[in-house]
Structure formats: C-alpha cells, structure tokens
Amino acid sequence: MAIEYAKLKAWSFRDVEQSYSEKDSMLYALGLGVGYDPMDEQQLSFVYEKNLKVLPTMAVVLGYPGFWMKDPASGIDWVRIVHGEQFLRLHRPLPAAGTVVGRSRIRALVDKGRDKGALVVQERSLHDKTSGELLATLEHVTFCRGNGGFSEVPNNGPKGGDPAPPAKPATPESAPDATCDLPTLPQAALIYRLCADPNPLHAEPAVAKAAGFPRPILHGLVTYGVAGHAILKTYCDYDPSRLKSLGVRFSAPVFPGETIRTEMWRRGNALQFRARVLERDLIVLSHGTAEVD
C-alpha cells in the first residue's frame, strides 16, 4: 500500500490532552541524566521539588499523538521509518505541572524518489489547557524509506510532493567555541521509556539484536535532550526561559552509559552545534541549531 497524498495531508488527529505532575517533570530530567552531580544545585533544581524548574525539551513528550503511522490506512511502511529531524520552538517556559493539549497536523509530504524514500513533516502545537496559551511548537520529520515514488502515481499530489523543509546549515569547520561533556546513565532508556516511547528496542536485548544492535539503544530524543541540557548549562545558566529553539538531525544511535560531547559555535543569539559519543568518537547529532537569550 502506498501513500495517498490527499488522504495523508488531511489525516485527522484528535487533540491530545495530557496532565503531568511535578514527579513527571523530575522523572524526565532524571532520564536525561540531570542530577548526576549531587552537589550541583543548578541541576538539582530540575530533579527536586523545591523551586522546581522544567527542562524545555520536555515539550517533546507532551501531547504526542502516538504511533499513528502504524495504522494501515496511512499507507506508510512503518517498519522502515526513521526519525530524521526534530525542531522545537519555546514560546514560554513549561509549568512544573499542569494539563496541556497537543494539536497535530501533517504539514508536508516530500517525495525524494522511488528508491530514495519520502519525508513526512508533522507539526504539533502545545497549549496550556487552562489559559489556552501556546507553550511550544514542534516539528517532527520522519524519513519513510519504503514510501518513495508516491508522486509518480497519476493524480497523487504534485510531482515530488511538497517542497522540502529548508536545509539545515552545515557544521562550521572551525574549532567550537565551547564543548560540554555529559554522561548518560546505563539505565537511561529504561527511565525515559516511562515518560514516552515504550518501544522494546530500548529495553529488550533480544529485540535490539533482531534489529541489528548488540544491545538496547538510547532513544534519539534522549540524545536530543542531553544536547539541550548542554546548551542550557553552557549558555543559559540553567534558566529555561533563555532557550528559545532547538533543532537537530539524527545521525547515529547512542548506547545507554555513553558520554555525549556537545560541540557549540555561537554567533550572537544563534548557536550551531553537533554531538558526538566520546567512547566511539562518532557523531550522533548533526546540523544542530538553537536560539538563546
């Protein structure tokens, strides 16, 4: 079954209402490894109820519509999908606890070619239920390796589908202005899956081996969150209100327990960054961009 352009562009998502507690906010931060230094009181403010702050990247686990691509009616070969890119814009700091409403839509369907796959660009807005205020806007780009060539079918959308999202800037060739090394916990994936994404790939050794990995891998959005932590630590003095946006391309998986080095270049309020695993000297996030105050 192939993608039907008009049907997928008009895919109906229900509003997702989600209540979360202070414990949920702390659990998310613990899954990212925040609090690894028990004497660092700036990190403590994200994992201890006294004057609790919320990591901006927690927005990625709120109001999520679930694994809708597995629905046969979508026409997506869900077994062959890959999370390609993630972008988050913060409009105001997340409350420590509350109820939010996530509203999702398909913004673009890009046909890269019969043997090159397709891109599904999904947008989600996150609103505070009580006030109606917009908290965050998220863009999730999925690479559908088995769905290229859909626009070659007559009357199935414009040739090539929709325009692709703007290309992310390449990493500078100069030495980074700052680096930040942060550890991940050996049990990080087991903690994070309690916040979102219970895929057994991140928990069961047998499932990981069947997928071609020697052991369970870390969720890509944990790596994303660790890079966000590095920027918050390095350029925002742990003030969540100062991080305005964060975007990345996922390039390789991380194994729980590895150390992630975030390499950052600053130009005014704009940052570029990438992340590498020190133990394997491997780039795991590329084409990173962020805005800070």
Contacts in CASP RR format, 6 or more apart in sequence:
PFRMAT RR
TARGET T0000
AUTHOR 0000-0000-0000
METHOD contacts of the structure
MODEL  1
MAIEYAKLKAWSFRDVEQSYSEKDSMLYALGLGVGYDPMDEQQLSFVYEK
NLKVLPTMAVVLGYPGFWMKDPASGIDWVRIVHGEQFLRLHRPLPAAGTV
VGRSRIRALVDKGRDKGALVVQERSLHDKTSGELLATLEHVTFCRGNGGF
SEVPNNGPKGGDPAPPAKPATPESAPDATCDLPTLPQAALIYRLCADPNP
LHAEPAVAKAAGFPRPILHGLVTYGVAGHAILKTYCDYDPSRLKSLGVRF
SAPVFPGETIRTEMWRRGNALQFRARVLERDLIVLSHGTAEVD
1 72 0 8 1.000
1 75 0 8 1.000
2 75 0 8 1.000
2 147 0 8 1.000
2 149 0 8 1.000
2 150 0 8 1.000
2 153 0 8 1.000
2 156 0 8 1.000
3 74 0 8 1.000
3 75 0 8 1.000
3 76 0 8 1.000
3 109 0 8 1.000
3 118 0 8 1.000
3 144 0 8 1.000
3 147 0 8 1.000
3 148 0 8 1.000
3 150 0 8 1.000
3 156 0 8 1.000
4 75 0 8 1.000
4 150 0 8 1.000
4 156 0 8 1.000
5 109 0 8 1.000
5 150 0 8 1.000
5 151 0 8 1.000
5 156 0 8 1.000
5 157 0 8 1.000
5 161 0 8 1.000
6 156 0 8 1.000
6 157 0 8 1.000
7 73 0 8 1.000
8 74 0 8 1.000
8 75 0 8 1.000
8 76 0 8 1.000
8 106 0 8 1.000
8 109 0 8 1.000
8 120 0 8 1.000
9 106 0 8 1.000
9 109 0 8 1.000
10 106 0 8 1.000
11 68 0 8 1.000
11 74 0 8 1.000
11 105 0 8 1.000
11 106 0 8 1.000
13 65 0 8 1.000
13 68 0 8 1.000
13 103 0 8 1.000
13 104 0 8 1.000
13 105 0 8 1.000
14 65 0 8 1.000
15 101 0 8 1.000
15 102 0 8 1.000
15 103 0 8 1.000
16 63 0 8 1.000
16 64 0 8 1.000
16 65 0 8 1.000
16 66 0 8 1.000
16 101 0 8 1.000
16 102 0 8 1.000
16 103 0 8 1.000
16 104 0 8 1.000
17 63 0 8 1.000
17 99 0 8 1.000
17 100 0 8 1.000
17 101 0 8 1.000
17 102 0 8 1.000
17 129 0 8 1.000
18 62 0 8 1.000
18 63 0 8 1.000
18 99 0 8 1.000
18 100 0 8 1.000
18 101 0 8 1.000
18 102 0 8 1.000
19 98 0 8 1.000
19 99 0 8 1.000
20 62 0 8 1.000
20 97 0 8 1.000
20 98 0 8 1.000
20 99 0 8 1.000
20 100 0 8 1.000
21 97 0 8 1.000
21 98 0 8 1.000
22 49 0 8 1.000
22 52 0 8 1.000
22 96 0 8 1.000
22 97 0 8 1.000
24 97 0 8 1.000
24 195 0 8 1.000
25 46 0 8 1.000
25 52 0 8 1.000
25 54 0 8 1.000
25 55 0 8 1.000
25 58 0 8 1.000
25 94 0 8 1.000
25 96 0 8 1.000
25 97 0 8 1.000
26 46 0 8 1.000
26 47 0 8 1.000
26 48 0 8 1.000
26 49 0 8 1.000
26 52 0 8 1.000
27 191 0 8 1.000
27 194 0 8 1.000
27 195 0 8 1.000
28 55 0 8 1.000
28 58 0 8 1.000
28 61 0 8 1.000
28 192 0 8 1.000
28 195 0 8 1.000
29 35 0 8 1.000
29 46 0 8 1.000
29 47 0 8 1.000
29 55 0 8 1.000
29 58 0 8 1.000
30 47 0 8 1.000
30 191 0 8 1.000
31 185 0 8 1.000
31 188 0 8 1.000
31 191 0 8 1.000
31 192 0 8 1.000
31 195 0 8 1.000
31 222 0 8 1.000
32 55 0 8 1.000
32 57 0 8 1.000
32 184 0 8 1.000
32 188 0 8 1.000
32 192 0 8 1.000
32 222 0 8 1.000
32 225 0 8 1.000
32 226 0 8 1.000
32 229 0 8 1.000
33 182 0 8 1.000
33 183 0 8 1.000
33 184 0 8 1.000
33 185 0 8 1.000
33 188 0 8 1.000
33 226 0 8 1.000
33 229 0 8 1.000
34 43 0 8 1.000
34 46 0 8 1.000
34 47 0 8 1.000
34 55 0 8 1.000
34 229 0 8 1.000
35 43 0 8 1.000
35 44 0 8 1.000
35 46 0 8 1.000
35 47 0 8 1.000
36 43 0 8 1.000
36 182 0 8 1.000
36 183 0 8 1.000
36 185 0 8 1.000
37 43 0 8 1.000
38 44 0 8 1.000
42 233 0 8 1.000
42 237 0 8 1.000
42 238 0 8 1.000
43 238 0 8 1.000
45 51 0 8 1.000
45 52 0 8 1.000
45 53 0 8 1.000
45 238 0 8 1.000
46 52 0 8 1.000
46 53 0 8 1.000
46 54 0 8 1.000
46 55 0 8 1.000
46 238 0 8 1.000
52 96 0 8 1.000
53 93 0 8 1.000
53 96 0 8 1.000
53 238 0 8 1.000
53 240 0 8 1.000
54 93 0 8 1.000
54 94 0 8 1.000
54 95 0 8 1.000
54 96 0 8 1.000
54 240 0 8 1.000
55 225 0 8 1.000
55 228 0 8 1.000
55 229 0 8 1.000
55 232 0 8 1.000
55 240 0 8 1.000
56 88 0 8 1.000
56 90 0 8 1.000
56 93 0 8 1.000
56 94 0 8 1.000
56 228 0 8 1.000
56 232 0 8 1.000
56 240 0 8 1.000
56 243 0 8 1.000
56 246 0 8 1.000
57 88 0 8 1.000
57 221 0 8 1.000
57 224 0 8 1.000
57 225 0 8 1.000
57 228 0 8 1.000
57 229 0 8 1.000
57 246 0 8 1.000
58 94 0 8 1.000
59 88 0 8 1.000
59 90 0 8 1.000
59 94 0 8 1.000
59 126 0 8 1.000
59 135 0 8 1.000
59 136 0 8 1.000
59 138 0 8 1.000
60 86 0 8 1.000
60 88 0 8 1.000
60 138 0 8 1.000
60 196 0 8 1.000
60 221 0 8 1.000
60 224 0 8 1.000
60 225 0 8 1.000
61 195 0 8 1.000
61 196 0 8 1.000
61 221 0 8 1.000
62 94 0 8 1.000
62 100 0 8 1.000
62 102 0 8 1.000
62 126 0 8 1.000
63 100 0 8 1.000
63 101 0 8 1.000
63 102 0 8 1.000
63 124 0 8 1.000
63 126 0 8 1.000
64 102 0 8 1.000
64 124 0 8 1.000
64 196 0 8 1.000
65 102 0 8 1.000
65 104 0 8 1.000
65 124 0 8 1.000
67 78 0 8 1.000
68 74 0 8 1.000
69 76 0 8 1.000
69 78 0 8 1.000
69 81 0 8 1.000
69 120 0 8 1.000
69 142 0 8 1.000
70 78 0 8 1.000
75 147 0 8 1.000
76 120 0 8 1.000
76 144 0 8 1.000
76 147 0 8 1.000
77 144 0 8 1.000
77 145 0 8 1.000
77 146 0 8 1.000
77 147 0 8 1.000
80 144 0 8 1.000
80 145 0 8 1.000
80 146 0 8 1.000
81 142 0 8 1.000
81 143 0 8 1.000
81 144 0 8 1.000
81 145 0 8 1.000
82 142 0 8 1.000
82 143 0 8 1.000
82 145 0 8 1.000
82 250 0 8 1.000
83 140 0 8 1.000
83 141 0 8 1.000
83 142 0 8 1.000
83 143 0 8 1.000
83 220 0 8 1.000
83 221 0 8 1.000
83 250 0 8 1.000
84 141 0 8 1.000
84 142 0 8 1.000
84 143 0 8 1.000
84 249 0 8 1.000
84 250 0 8 1.000
85 139 0 8 1.000
85 140 0 8 1.000
85 141 0 8 1.000
85 165 0 8 1.000
85 168 0 8 1.000
85 247 0 8 1.000
85 248 0 8 1.000
85 249 0 8 1.000
85 250 0 8 1.000
85 287 0 8 1.000
86 138 0 8 1.000
86 139 0 8 1.000
86 140 0 8 1.000
86 141 0 8 1.000
86 221 0 8 1.000
86 224 0 8 1.000
86 247 0 8 1.000
86 248 0 8 1.000
86 250 0 8 1.000
87 138 0 8 1.000
87 139 0 8 1.000
87 245 0 8 1.000
87 246 0 8 1.000
87 247 0 8 1.000
87 248 0 8 1.000
88 136 0 8 1.000
88 137 0 8 1.000
88 138 0 8 1.000
88 139 0 8 1.000
88 245 0 8 1.000
88 246 0 8 1.000
88 247 0 8 1.000
89 136 0 8 1.000
89 137 0 8 1.000
89 138 0 8 1.000
89 244 0 8 1.000
89 245 0 8 1.000
90 135 0 8 1.000
90 136 0 8 1.000
90 240 0 8 1.000
90 243 0 8 1.000
90 244 0 8 1.000
90 245 0 8 1.000
91 133 0 8 1.000
91 134 0 8 1.000
91 135 0 8 1.000
91 136 0 8 1.000
91 137 0 8 1.000
92 133 0 8 1.000
92 134 0 8 1.000
92 135 0 8 1.000
92 241 0 8 1.000
93 240 0 8 1.000
93 241 0 8 1.000
94 135 0 8 1.000
94 136 0 8 1.000
94 240 0 8 1.000
95 128 0 8 1.000
98 128 0 8 1.000
98 129 0 8 1.000
98 130 0 8 1.000
99 128 0 8 1.000
99 129 0 8 1.000
99 130 0 8 1.000
100 126 0 8 1.000
100 127 0 8 1.000
100 128 0 8 1.000
100 129 0 8 1.000
100 135 0 8 1.000
101 126 0 8 1.000
101 127 0 8 1.000
101 128 0 8 1.000
101 129 0 8 1.000
101 132 0 8 1.000
102 124 0 8 1.000
102 125 0 8 1.000
102 126 0 8 1.000
102 127 0 8 1.000
103 124 0 8 1.000
103 125 0 8 1.000
103 127 0 8 1.000
104 122 0 8 1.000
104 123 0 8 1.000
104 124 0 8 1.000
105 122 0 8 1.000
105 123 0 8 1.000
105 124 0 8 1.000
106 120 0 8 1.000
106 121 0 8 1.000
106 122 0 8 1.000
106 123 0 8 1.000
107 121 0 8 1.000
107 122 0 8 1.000
107 123 0 8 1.000
107 139 0 8 1.000
108 119 0 8 1.000
108 120 0 8 1.000
108 121 0 8 1.000
108 161 0 8 1.000
108 162 0 8 1.000
108 163 0 8 1.000
108 164 0 8 1.000
108 165 0 8 1.000
109 118 0 8 1.000
109 119 0 8 1.000
109 120 0 8 1.000
109 121 0 8 1.000
109 150 0 8 1.000
109 161 0 8 1.000
109 162 0 8 1.000
110 118 0 8 1.000
110 119 0 8 1.000
110 121 0 8 1.000
110 160 0 8 1.000
110 161 0 8 1.000
110 162 0 8 1.000
110 163 0 8 1.000
110 164 0 8 1.000
110 165 0 8 1.000
111 117 0 8 1.000
111 118 0 8 1.000
111 148 0 8 1.000
111 149 0 8 1.000
111 150 0 8 1.000
111 151 0 8 1.000
111 152 0 8 1.000
111 159 0 8 1.000
111 160 0 8 1.000
111 161 0 8 1.000
112 118 0 8 1.000
112 119 0 8 1.000
112 148 0 8 1.000
113 148 0 8 1.000
113 149 0 8 1.000
113 152 0 8 1.000
113 160 0 8 1.000
114 148 0 8 1.000
114 149 0 8 1.000
114 152 0 8 1.000
115 148 0 8 1.000
116 148 0 8 1.000
117 143 0 8 1.000
117 144 0 8 1.000
117 145 0 8 1.000
117 146 0 8 1.000
117 147 0 8 1.000
117 148 0 8 1.000
117 149 0 8 1.000
118 143 0 8 1.000
118 144 0 8 1.000
118 146 0 8 1.000
118 147 0 8 1.000
118 148 0 8 1.000
118 149 0 8 1.000
118 150 0 8 1.000
119 141 0 8 1.000
119 142 0 8 1.000
119 143 0 8 1.000
119 144 0 8 1.000
119 164 0 8 1.000
119 165 0 8 1.000
120 141 0 8 1.000
120 142 0 8 1.000
120 144 0 8 1.000
121 139 0 8 1.000
121 140 0 8 1.000
121 141 0 8 1.000
121 162 0 8 1.000
121 165 0 8 1.000
122 139 0 8 1.000
122 140 0 8 1.000
122 141 0 8 1.000
122 142 0 8 1.000
123 137 0 8 1.000
123 138 0 8 1.000
123 139 0 8 1.000
123 140 0 8 1.000
124 137 0 8 1.000
124 138 0 8 1.000
124 140 0 8 1.000
125 134 0 8 1.000
125 136 0 8 1.000
125 137 0 8 1.000
125 138 0 8 1.000
126 134 0 8 1.000
126 135 0 8 1.000
126 136 0 8 1.000
126 137 0 8 1.000
126 138 0 8 1.000
127 133 0 8 1.000
127 134 0 8 1.000
127 135 0 8 1.000
128 135 0 8 1.000
139 165 0 8 1.000
141 165 0 8 1.000
150 156 0 8 1.000
150 161 0 8 1.000
151 157 0 8 1.000
151 158 0 8 1.000
151 159 0 8 1.000
151 160 0 8 1.000
151 161 0 8 1.000
168 247 0 8 1.000
168 249 0 8 1.000
168 287 0 8 1.000
168 288 0 8 1.000
168 289 0 8 1.000
169 272 0 8 1.000
169 287 0 8 1.000
169 289 0 8 1.000
170 287 0 8 1.000
171 265 0 8 1.000
171 272 0 8 1.000
171 274 0 8 1.000
171 286 0 8 1.000
171 287 0 8 1.000
171 288 0 8 1.000
172 265 0 8 1.000
172 272 0 8 1.000
174 265 0 8 1.000
176 263 0 8 1.000
176 264 0 8 1.000
176 265 0 8 1.000
176 273 0 8 1.000
177 264 0 8 1.000
177 265 0 8 1.000
177 266 0 8 1.000
178 234 0 8 1.000
178 235 0 8 1.000
178 263 0 8 1.000
178 264 0 8 1.000
178 266 0 8 1.000
179 261 0 8 1.000
179 262 0 8 1.000
179 263 0 8 1.000
179 264 0 8 1.000
180 230 0 8 1.000
180 231 0 8 1.000
180 233 0 8 1.000
180 234 0 8 1.000
180 261 0 8 1.000
180 262 0 8 1.000
180 264 0 8 1.000
181 259 0 8 1.000
181 260 0 8 1.000
181 261 0 8 1.000
181 278 0 8 1.000
182 226 0 8 1.000
182 229 0 8 1.000
182 230 0 8 1.000
182 233 0 8 1.000
182 259 0 8 1.000
182 260 0 8 1.000
182 262 0 8 1.000
183 257 0 8 1.000
183 259 0 8 1.000
183 260 0 8 1.000
184 218 0 8 1.000
184 222 0 8 1.000
184 226 0 8 1.000
184 254 0 8 1.000
184 256 0 8 1.000
184 257 0 8 1.000
184 258 0 8 1.000
184 259 0 8 1.000
184 260 0 8 1.000
185 191 0 8 1.000
185 256 0 8 1.000
185 257 0 8 1.000
186 256 0 8 1.000
186 257 0 8 1.000
187 256 0 8 1.000
188 218 0 8 1.000
188 222 0 8 1.000
188 256 0 8 1.000
188 257 0 8 1.000
189 202 0 8 1.000
189 203 0 8 1.000
189 216 0 8 1.000
189 217 0 8 1.000
189 218 0 8 1.000
189 219 0 8 1.000
189 222 0 8 1.000
189 256 0 8 1.000
190 202 0 8 1.000
190 203 0 8 1.000
190 256 0 8 1.000
192 202 0 8 1.000
192 218 0 8 1.000
192 219 0 8 1.000
192 221 0 8 1.000
192 222 0 8 1.000
193 199 0 8 1.000
193 202 0 8 1.000
193 203 0 8 1.000
193 219 0 8 1.000
196 219 0 8 1.000
196 221 0 8 1.000
197 219 0 8 1.000
197 221 0 8 1.000
199 219 0 8 1.000
200 207 0 8 1.000
201 207 0 8 1.000
201 208 0 8 1.000
201 211 0 8 1.000
201 213 0 8 1.000
201 216 0 8 1.000
201 217 0 8 1.000
202 208 0 8 1.000
202 216 0 8 1.000
202 217 0 8 1.000
202 218 0 8 1.000
202 219 0 8 1.000
203 216 0 8 1.000
204 216 0 8 1.000
205 215 0 8 1.000
205 216 0 8 1.000
207 216 0 8 1.000
208 214 0 8 1.000
208 215 0 8 1.000
208 216 0 8 1.000
208 217 0 8 1.000
209 215 0 8 1.000
213 253 0 8 1.000
215 255 0 8 1.000
216 255 0 8 1.000
216 256 0 8 1.000
217 253 0 8 1.000
217 254 0 8 1.000
217 255 0 8 1.000
217 256 0 8 1.000
218 253 0 8 1.000
218 254 0 8 1.000
218 255 0 8 1.000
218 256 0 8 1.000
218 258 0 8 1.000
220 250 0 8 1.000
220 253 0 8 1.000
220 254 0 8 1.000
222 254 0 8 1.000
223 250 0 8 1.000
223 254 0 8 1.000
223 260 0 8 1.000
223 275 0 8 1.000
223 284 0 8 1.000
223 285 0 8 1.000
224 246 0 8 1.000
224 247 0 8 1.000
224 248 0 8 1.000
224 250 0 8 1.000
224 285 0 8 1.000
226 260 0 8 1.000
226 262 0 8 1.000
226 275 0 8 1.000
227 246 0 8 1.000
227 248 0 8 1.000
227 260 0 8 1.000
227 262 0 8 1.000
227 273 0 8 1.000
227 275 0 8 1.000
227 285 0 8 1.000
227 288 0 8 1.000
228 243 0 8 1.000
228 246 0 8 1.000
228 262 0 8 1.000
228 290 0 8 1.000
230 260 0 8 1.000
230 262 0 8 1.000
230 264 0 8 1.000
230 273 0 8 1.000
230 275 0 8 1.000
231 243 0 8 1.000
231 246 0 8 1.000
231 262 0 8 1.000
231 264 0 8 1.000
231 271 0 8 1.000
231 273 0 8 1.000
231 290 0 8 1.000
231 292 0 8 1.000
232 238 0 8 1.000
232 239 0 8 1.000
232 240 0 8 1.000
232 242 0 8 1.000
232 243 0 8 1.000
234 262 0 8 1.000
234 264 0 8 1.000
235 242 0 8 1.000
235 264 0 8 1.000
235 266 0 8 1.000
235 271 0 8 1.000
235 292 0 8 1.000
236 242 0 8 1.000
236 243 0 8 1.000
236 292 0 8 1.000
236 293 0 8 1.000
241 293 0 8 1.000
242 292 0 8 1.000
242 293 0 8 1.000
243 290 0 8 1.000
243 291 0 8 1.000
243 292 0 8 1.000
244 269 0 8 1.000
244 290 0 8 1.000
244 291 0 8 1.000
244 292 0 8 1.000
244 293 0 8 1.000
245 289 0 8 1.000
245 290 0 8 1.000
245 291 0 8 1.000
246 288 0 8 1.000
246 289 0 8 1.000
246 290 0 8 1.000
247 288 0 8 1.000
247 289 0 8 1.000
247 290 0 8 1.000
248 275 0 8 1.000
248 285 0 8 1.000
248 286 0 8 1.000
248 287 0 8 1.000
248 288 0 8 1.000
248 289 0 8 1.000
249 285 0 8 1.000
249 286 0 8 1.000
249 287 0 8 1.000
249 288 0 8 1.000
250 284 0 8 1.000
250 285 0 8 1.000
251 283 0 8 1.000
251 284 0 8 1.000
251 285 0 8 1.000
251 286 0 8 1.000
252 277 0 8 1.000
252 282 0 8 1.000
252 283 0 8 1.000
252 284 0 8 1.000
253 284 0 8 1.000
254 260 0 8 1.000
254 277 0 8 1.000
254 284 0 8 1.000
255 277 0 8 1.000
258 277 0 8 1.000
258 278 0 8 1.000
258 279 0 8 1.000
258 280 0 8 1.000
259 277 0 8 1.000
259 278 0 8 1.000
259 279 0 8 1.000
260 275 0 8 1.000
260 276 0 8 1.000
260 277 0 8 1.000
260 278 0 8 1.000
260 284 0 8 1.000
261 275 0 8 1.000
261 276 0 8 1.000
261 277 0 8 1.000
261 278 0 8 1.000
262 273 0 8 1.000
262 274 0 8 1.000
262 275 0 8 1.000
263 273 0 8 1.000
263 274 0 8 1.000
263 275 0 8 1.000
263 276 0 8 1.000
264 271 0 8 1.000
264 272 0 8 1.000
264 273 0 8 1.000
265 271 0 8 1.000
265 272 0 8 1.000
265 273 0 8 1.000
269 291 0 8 1.000
269 292 0 8 1.000
269 293 0 8 1.000
270 289 0 8 1.000
270 290 0 8 1.000
270 291 0 8 1.000
271 289 0 8 1.000
271 290 0 8 1.000
271 291 0 8 1.000
271 292 0 8 1.000
272 288 0 8 1.000
272 289 0 8 1.000
272 290 0 8 1.000
273 285 0 8 1.000
273 288 0 8 1.000
273 289 0 8 1.000
273 290 0 8 1.000
274 283 0 8 1.000
274 285 0 8 1.000
274 286 0 8 1.000
274 287 0 8 1.000
274 288 0 8 1.000
275 283 0 8 1.000
275 284 0 8 1.000
275 285 0 8 1.000
276 282 0 8 1.000
276 283 0 8 1.000
276 284 0 8 1.000
277 284 0 8 1.000
END
